[in-house]
Amino acid sequence: MPLDEERSFHAGYLFLQQLCSELRLDNICRNIRNHRKITYDLHAVLTDLIYARILSPSSKLSSYAYCQTLLEPPKYSLHNVYRALSVLAEESDFIQEELYRNSNFVHPRNTRVLYYDCTNYYFEIEEENGNKKYGKSKEHRPNPLVTMGLFMDADGIPLAFDLFPGNQNEQVTLKPLETKVIRDFECSDFIFCSDAGLGSKNNRFFNSFGNRSYVITYSLKKMKKEERDIAMKPTQFRIPGSNKMIDLRTLDETDETVFNTVYYKEVPLVTGDMDETVIVTYSPKYKKYQQKIRSRQIERAQKMLQNTGSIRRGKTQNDPARFIHKTSVTGDGEIAEKNVYELDEERIREEAAYDGFYAVVTNLEGDVREIININKRRWEIEENFRIMKTEFEARPVYVQRDDRIKAHFLTCYISLLVYRLLEKKLGEGFTCSQILETLRGMNMTLLSKNSGYIPSYKRTLLTDALHDVFGFRTDYEFISKSSMRNIIKETKLKKSTKAKI
């Protein structure tokens, strides 16, 4: 075997390459190259960054090294990667707009409902700079943050994103990005859905115009007392599709049908000149789930009471320390010689009163089942953030310049788009972990420089599904170099059907 000759190559990227071809990424990059007079291969840089983010997420330097092990190693230099980042950042809006249009070639987009949420990412630096600001981290880290706002369509596929300073209120991030979606993506007829943290009166009012409406989670605890009393009164609930009134106190929650049924009531809400409806749901199944979670938290709180010196008030709403009450004064109002800790039974009772209840506020009129189902799919946007943060390791972010930060998140966003489209092609039979683990393990061994390859991975139902869906195979006992060249060529063809937009 010759010295320094590579014999092991990654082939999982071929499926991603075919998706990038169907997304017309080459056309997008060609347009950018032409008007910017770029001499290096921007398309090769961008697609390699996408492959590396999905298959071996790491720094730009490590990603470049990883791509050397692909069947088609880079022909560009590392410095071209960093030059490309600045270009990608400046062209981010154009790229997102074109990808949205082109994604219809792969999977017709369902924009009847658009979901929006925010998350933040921390940086391995000590001081604020640019968009990197100290703010409220969802991981409670002290590092400077940047906030990402993300729109997702009704099928769970990302639609658009933008970045905001980490110390900015998330509620004000919505209008700029939604305005961009309405204007540039020509999406103006949709139902907006978000969690309560982004459902300010201004944002609800903004989505009351044109053909837009909204379904937003609503905090029962923050309702005015008189409205909350009406919302949680156990009478006048119904089963979707029935007009029969039900008193929750009469339910036999041990009955399987009752246990798995969701009950609801509608409470009119007048907020200034806005006519809204709060839909309150009650689920015995959800109630049992909440009781189970709280029971575990109470057990942890009781263990804390055995060592009171270690008790620290937690920073999250689910911290078990919230169930511990500290008394620092005597009954006479004097300062006690030592603190007294005990289980906060009143706090436990207050929280238990909300078990099983959930609410959304909407200006939609129609079937309540549709409104409930719209809100149920909000978990997918949280799953999108989880994939980016965990599977694609979008955090921590070590790049420093604002333009490179924007480009970094653009590649993460495109990687998520490509992955979600891959999921749609495969169907519902495989988990995210299974898909990524399989793609990352699909290696080929070159027998000799002039012969061909043999697969160095296990054939599974998932590898079969990938090959069947994409129309080529890498699992033959032997693949000649000429056959592999044909496979690579096939993955670069635009095979998809006419776009539906």
C-alpha positions, 0 to 999 in steps of 0.5 A: 500500500503506497505511503499516505494514500487514503483508502477509506471514504465517506459516502453518506453525503451522496444522499445529501448531495442529491437533495442539494441538487434538487434544491438548485443550490448550484444555481443559487451560488452561480447567481451570487458568483456572477454578480460578485465576480467570485473566482472560487467555487462557492457552491462547493464550499457551501455544500461541503459545509452542509455535509460536514454540519450534518455528518461531522459537526465541528469547527470550520477547520475540522470540517474542511479536514473532514471533507478531505475524506469524502469521495469528492475531496475539496479542490478549494483552499481553506482560506476560501472557506473563510472568504465564503462566510462573509459572502454567505452572510451578505446573501443570507436573505437571497439564499433563504428566499430561493431555497424556499421556492426551490424546496417546492421541487422536493416537497410542496410547501404547506404554508397554511400554518406558520410556526415561530419560536426563538432560542439563544446560543452562547459564545466562548468569549468574555465580553459583549460584541456586535449581536453577542449580548448578555441576555437571559440564556435558556441554559442559564449560561453567563456567556454572551448570547445571540438569539435565533428566530425561526419560522417553520411550515405546517409540515415541520420544515424550516421556512426562514430565520434571522439573528437578533442581539441576545439581550433583545426581548424575543417579542420584538423579533417577530415583526421584522422576520414575518414581514420579510416572509410576507414580502419576499416569500409571497406568504400572506395567507396563513395561521400564525402559531407560537408560544405565550412568550411570543404572543404579546398583544402587539404580535396578535394584533399584527396577525389580525390583518389581511388573511392572517390569523393566530393560535397562541398558547395562553397562560391561565395563571396570568389571566385576570382572576374573574376570567380565570375563574370562568375558564377553570370552572368545571362546568360547560365543557364539551367534547369536540364535535358535540354540543352536550355540556359536561361537568368535569367533576362527574368524569370517571377518569379511570375509564379508558375512553374518558382518560384519553378524551380532551374536553374544552370550553370557549371563553370570550376575551375582549382586549381593547378593540380585539375580539378573541377567544380563549379555548381551554382544554382539559385532559385527564391523561395530561393531568396524570402526566403533570402529577407524575412529574410533580411527584418526582420533583417533590421527592427530590425536594424532600431529599434536599430537606435532609441536607438544608445546607445545599438548598439553592433556589433554582432558576427554572420553573421546574426546579424542585427547590420551589417546593421548599419554604424558608422561614427566617423570622420567628412568629413574633417577627424577630430574626430567627437564629437559624433558617427553617426549611419545610415543604411548601404545601400551599405552593404544591396545592396551587400548582395542582389546581392547574393539572390537566388544563391548557389554553390557547387564544385565537381569533379563528372561527371554526372547528375547535378540533382544528385549532387544538391540532394546530397547537399540538404541532408546536413541538416540531419547532422545538425539535428543530432547535434541538436538532440544531443544538444537539445533533448539528452542534450549532453551539457553542459558537467559536466564530467571532465576527458578526458576518461569520456568525450569520454564515455559520447559522445559515449553514446550520439552517440549510442543514436542517432544511436538507435533513427535514426534506430527507426525513420527508422522503424516507417517511415516518419509520426512522428516528433522527438518531437512526438516520444521522448515525446511519449516514455518518457510518456509510463508509467505502473502502478503496481496494486499490487506486485502479480497481474500485470500492467495497462498502464498509458499513452494515446493510440495514432496512434504513440503508435499503430505504435510502437507496430505494428512495434516492435511486442509487446503491452503494451496497453492492459487494464491489463498485468499480471506480467508473460505476462510482463516478456514475453514481456521483454524477447521478446525485448532481442531477436535478431529478425532481418534479415541477415546483408547486408554489 
